[in-house]
């Protein structure tokens, strides 16, 4: 996401007072060894290539309910672009869709201390964060990712709406 295009000024971005709160609701399929997932936020400079900072949070990999997976980090001075990435790793099973993400979010707020992640408070800078339009606005890599639509036999219902990102093997969506 381009923070200048989102309406922030260089002075605001370089003030040292902005925090990025990010996350989503995650879960894994009930298997002997559940697949695992992480959410990573990466900050880039004006060229979009130099990494200024990163933070990764691990999913609880719950298998019976959706769990909030989130983090908050100070926006590094010089940040102009931010990347949100959901990564999964397969550990068992014979399908590719065993770790899930729904209602993803990335927000900016003013403050010098980390704040609790509260989806819906502040502007969510992610497009199609509930995956109601499949993977529109997302890029899947290292294998095929799908946005599951509706309830499918053997898979959980969506946290919100009717769709979510389902991934397996070693896959990422940004």
N, C-alpha and C positions, 0 to 999 in steps of 0.2 A: 504494500500500500504506500502510496506517495503522500506524505504528510503535508507537503506544500500544497498539493492539489486538493487536499482535504480542508484547506482553509487556514492552516497554521502559518504564522510568520516565522522567519528565521530567528527573530528576537525571542519569540515564545519557545521555539524548539531548543534554543541554546540557553534558556534561562536557568536550567538546572532544577526547575520546580515541577516538571511533569513526570507522572508515573504511568506506565503501561500496565493495565490489568488485562489478563488474557486467560482463556481456558475453554471449557466446554464440558458436556456430560458424556462420560465414557463408560463402557462396560465390555465384557468379553463373553464369548459363548461358553456355556458350562461344559468343560472338557476336563480330562484327568489333569492336564497341565494347561491352564488357560493361556491363550495368546496374550502378549503384553503390548502396551502402547505408551507413547509419550507425546506431549505437546511442547514444541519449541518455538520461541519467539527470537528473531535475529534482527539486529539493528544495523543499518548500512548508511554510509556517508552519501554525499551528493552524487557520486558516480554510480552508486548502486552496487558497487563491487567490493568495497572495503568494509569488513565487519568491524563494528565498534563495540559490540557486546552481544551476549546471548544468554538465554535462560531456558532450561528444560525442566518440565515437571512430569513425573511418572504418574500414570493412571494407577488407581487402586486395583484394577483388573477384576472388579466385582463381577460375579456371574448371575446374580439373582435380581439386581436392580441397577439403575443408572447412578453413577457417582460423579459429583462435581470434581473436576480436575482443573486446578487454577493456580495462578501465580501473579505476583505484582513486582515490578522492577522499575527503578528510576530510568528515565529515558536518557541515554548518553548524549552529552553535548555533541552537536554535529550531525545527529541523526536526521535523515531526510526520507528514508525508506525503511519499512518494516516488513518482515516475512513471518507468516504464521505457518507452522508445519505440524501435521499429525503423522506420526510414524508408528507402524506396527511391526511386530516380529512374531512369526508363527512358531509354536512350540509343540502342538499336537493336532490331530484331526486330519481329515482328508479333503477339506474344503479351503477355499481362499478367503472366506468371509467370516473371520472369527474375532475381530476386534472392531469396535464401533465408536463413532463420534456423532453427537447431535448438539444442536443449539450452541455452536461455537461462537466465541466473542473475543474482541480485542478493543479496549477502550482506553482513552487518555483522560487523566484527571490531574488537577493541580494539588500539590501537597508534597512534603518532603519525606513522608513515611509511607511504607506500603499500606494499601487499603484493601479491605476484603473485596473479593470478586463478586460483583452483583450484576448479572446479565440484565440488560434492559435499562440500567442507569447510565446515562451518558450515551454518546453515539457509538454504535457498534460499527467498526470500520470494515468488517468482513461482508462480502457479498454472498448471498444465498447461504447464510450461516446455519439454517435448519435443513438444508439439502432438499427442500421441497421441489426444486427444479433440477433434480439429479445432481450432476457435478458442474453445472453452469457456474462460472466464476472461479473454479478450482482446477488445479492441474494435478493429475495422478501420475506417479512415476514408479518405476521398477515393478511393473506388473499392472494388471487391470484393477482399478477401483470402481466400485459402483455405488450409486445412491439407491439404497433399497426403497422401493415405493410400496406402502401398505404392508400388511402382515403377511409374512411368508412362513410356511410350515417349518418349524425347527429353529426359527430366529425370533429374537425379542421384538416387542412392539416398540415403536419410536418413543423417545422421551417426550417430544413435543411434535405436533403435526403428524404427518404420515410417513416421513422419510428420514433417513440418516445415512452417513457415510459408513460403508462396510468395507473392511480391508483385511488382508491376510498376507501370508508370506512375509517378505520385507517390502512394505509399500509405504508410500508417503503421499500426502495431499497437501498442497500449499495454496 
